[in-house]
Structures are given as structure tokens and as C-alpha cells.
């Protein structure tokens, strides 16, 4: 069951939710502007969410963000990293 108590009311669409990608510490939409529907695995006809449809430009910016964040992540203690994941 999806917990929608932390979502803004504008994010809830008739019981469905729009989810964004997490790139560079921010929630972002796809640069393509396209969305994909996520269906309930128990009831394939029921759409439970929409997610951005990432393209190659989105992949590039995610890889760049990860590359830029790596030095700070590497310097973070294993205990702190374990709590983050």
C-alpha cells in the first residue's frame, strides 16, 4: 500500500500519484516531458502512479550528478553511508 500522507494534494490524482526522478539531490521531471503509467501488479488494469519516462539526456545528467557527488560520498564514513541507504 502506498503512503500518500506525505504527498502534496496536487500530487494525488484520483488515488494515483505522480512520482518524480531523484537526480542531484532534487526531484525532477524528465527532460522528454513524457510519462509512463505504473500498474498495480495484482490488478493490471489499475494504474497506481505515473513516473517520468527518462531519455538519454536524463541519464547523462544523472551520471554527471553521481560523478559530482562521489568525492563527498567517498569521504563520508561507512556508518553514515549505511544510514543513508
Beta strands, then each sheet from edge to edge (+ up, - down):
strand 1: 12-13
strand 2: 16-19
strand 3: 21-23
strand 4: 26-28
strand 5: 35-39
strand 6: 47-52
sheet 1: 1+ 2- 6- 5+
sheet 2: 3+ 4-
end
